[in-house]
Amino acid sequence: MTQQPDMSEMDEYYERTRRPLFKRPQTPLGKLGCNLLIVGWFLVLLLPITMVWLAFGNTITIPRNNIPEAELHPRLQIQLIMSVENRGLQISRSNVQRTDETNLCVENQRSYLLWEDDGSALPATYCQCYQRADAQSEWVFTRQIENTCENSQNP
């Protein structure tokens, strides 16, 4: 006959060998770091879905309100470029610089993250300025400057 092991010996064995690989964080900073790691992991998992969304010709846009031609000046826009010469992502951003109630300049920045390019897709920064007669009038386009808006504050 075989001898049955004592249950306390088995409990000790499992206690020694069955420890979790990662311990749960106990401090608030550890819990915050763990939660940020989980959120980051889900963002990485959403990346293929995002690329498929962009491949179908859609854009990811965070719009800007209360400026003229708002569709031309998004807060952030990501678009997939799939031409023969250039393939990658176009990232567009804009900053509003208002000097007073009758003058407004919008600085647009375009940058590219390309995996295939012919060198023609260079980052661009340009400034479009608008003017109006008073606070209730419509904005009218006045000029475009192929640089930052810092030099265009005085019309």
C-alpha positions as CSV (number, residue, x, y, z in Angstrom):
1,M,0.0,0.0,0.0
2,T,1.0,3.5,-0.7
3,Q,1.2,6.1,2.0
4,Q,-1.1,9.1,1.5
5,P,0.7,12.5,1.9
6,D,-0.3,14.7,4.7
7,M,-2.6,17.5,3.5
8,S,-0.6,20.1,5.4
9,E,2.4,19.1,3.4
10,M,0.5,19.6,0.2
11,D,-0.8,23.0,1.3
12,E,2.8,24.0,2.1
13,Y,3.9,22.8,-1.3
14,Y,1.2,24.7,-3.1
15,E,1.9,27.8,-1.0
16,R,5.6,27.7,-2.0
17,T,5.2,26.9,-5.7
18,R,1.9,28.5,-6.8
19,R,2.8,32.2,-6.5
20,P,1.4,34.7,-9.0
21,L,3.8,35.9,-11.7
22,F,2.9,39.6,-11.0
23,K,1.8,40.9,-7.7
24,R,-1.0,43.4,-7.5
25,P,0.2,46.9,-6.8
26,Q,-0.7,48.2,-3.3
27,T,0.4,51.8,-3.6
28,P,-1.8,54.5,-5.4
29,L,1.1,55.2,-7.8
30,G,1.5,51.5,-8.6
31,K,-2.3,51.2,-9.3
32,L,-2.2,54.3,-11.5
33,G,0.8,52.9,-13.5
34,C,-1.0,49.5,-13.9
35,N,-4.1,51.3,-15.2
36,L,-2.1,53.4,-17.6
37,L,-0.4,50.2,-18.9
38,I,-3.8,48.6,-19.5
39,V,-5.1,51.6,-21.3
40,G,-1.9,51.8,-23.4
41,W,-2.3,48.1,-24.3
42,F,-5.9,48.6,-25.5
43,L,-4.7,51.5,-27.6
44,V,-2.1,49.3,-29.2
45,L,-4.8,46.7,-29.9
46,L,-7.0,49.4,-31.6
47,L,-4.2,50.3,-34.0
48,P,-5.1,47.7,-36.7
49,I,-8.7,48.8,-36.6
50,T,-7.6,52.4,-37.0
51,M,-5.4,51.6,-40.0
52,V,-8.3,49.8,-41.7
53,W,-10.6,52.8,-41.0
54,L,-8.0,55.0,-42.6
55,A,-7.4,52.6,-45.5
56,F,-11.1,52.9,-46.5
57,G,-10.5,56.6,-47.2
58,N,-11.8,58.0,-43.9
59,T,-10.0,60.5,-41.7
60,I,-9.6,61.0,-38.0
61,T,-10.5,64.6,-37.3
62,I,-10.9,66.7,-34.2
63,P,-12.6,69.8,-35.6
64,R,-12.3,73.4,-34.5
65,N,-15.3,75.7,-34.0
66,N,-16.0,79.4,-34.2
67,I,-13.4,80.2,-36.9
68,P,-14.0,80.8,-40.6
69,E,-13.6,77.8,-42.9
70,A,-13.4,75.5,-40.0
71,E,-13.2,72.4,-42.2
72,L,-9.9,73.7,-43.6
73,H,-8.4,74.3,-40.1
74,P,-8.9,71.2,-38.0
75,R,-7.5,71.0,-34.5
76,L,-6.0,67.6,-35.5
77,Q,-6.5,65.5,-38.6
78,I,-4.9,62.2,-39.5
79,Q,-5.2,61.0,-43.1
80,L,-3.7,58.0,-45.0
81,I,-1.8,58.9,-48.1
82,M,-1.7,56.1,-50.7
83,S,-0.4,57.5,-53.9
84,V,2.2,55.9,-56.2
85,E,5.0,58.3,-55.0
86,N,4.1,58.7,-51.3
87,R,2.6,56.3,-48.8
88,G,2.1,57.0,-45.2
89,L,0.2,59.4,-42.8
90,Q,-0.5,63.1,-43.2
91,I,-0.9,64.8,-39.8
92,S,-2.5,68.3,-39.9
93,R,-2.8,70.7,-37.0
94,S,-3.9,74.3,-36.6
95,N,-3.5,77.0,-34.0
96,V,-5.7,80.1,-33.8
97,Q,-4.0,83.4,-33.1
98,R,-6.4,86.2,-32.6
99,T,-5.1,89.7,-32.1
100,D,-8.4,91.4,-31.6
101,E,-12.1,91.0,-32.5
102,T,-11.6,92.1,-36.1
103,N,-8.3,90.2,-37.0
104,L,-7.7,86.5,-36.9
105,C,-4.8,84.4,-38.1
106,V,-4.8,80.6,-38.3
107,E,-1.5,78.8,-38.4
108,N,-1.7,75.4,-40.2
109,Q,1.0,72.8,-39.9
110,R,1.3,69.7,-42.0
111,S,3.7,66.9,-41.3
112,Y,4.1,63.4,-42.7
113,L,5.0,60.0,-41.4
114,L,5.9,58.1,-44.6
115,W,7.1,54.6,-45.2
116,E,7.6,55.2,-48.9
117,D,8.3,58.6,-50.4
118,D,10.0,60.4,-53.3
119,G,11.0,63.4,-51.2
120,S,8.3,65.7,-52.4
121,A,6.1,65.5,-49.3
122,L,7.9,68.1,-47.1
123,P,6.4,69.4,-43.8
124,A,4.6,72.7,-44.4
125,T,3.6,75.6,-42.2
126,Y,1.5,78.4,-43.5
127,C,-0.7,81.2,-42.0
128,Q,-4.1,82.3,-43.2
129,C,-5.4,85.6,-42.0
130,Y,-9.0,86.9,-41.9
131,Q,-10.5,90.2,-41.1
132,R,-14.0,91.7,-40.4
133,A,-15.4,95.1,-39.9
134,D,-17.0,94.5,-36.5
135,A,-17.7,91.7,-34.1
136,Q,-21.0,90.8,-35.8
137,S,-19.7,90.8,-39.4
138,E,-18.6,87.7,-41.4
139,W,-14.9,86.9,-41.6
140,V,-13.2,87.7,-45.0
141,F,-10.0,86.0,-46.1
142,T,-7.2,88.6,-46.5
143,R,-3.9,86.8,-47.1
144,Q,-1.9,83.7,-46.8
145,I,1.7,83.7,-45.6
146,E,4.0,80.7,-46.3
147,N,5.5,80.9,-42.8
148,T,4.4,81.0,-39.2
149,C,1.9,83.6,-38.0
150,E,4.3,85.5,-35.7
151,N,5.3,87.8,-38.6
152,S,1.7,88.4,-39.7
153,Q,0.2,89.9,-36.6
154,N,0.3,93.5,-38.0
155,P,-1.9,93.5,-41.2
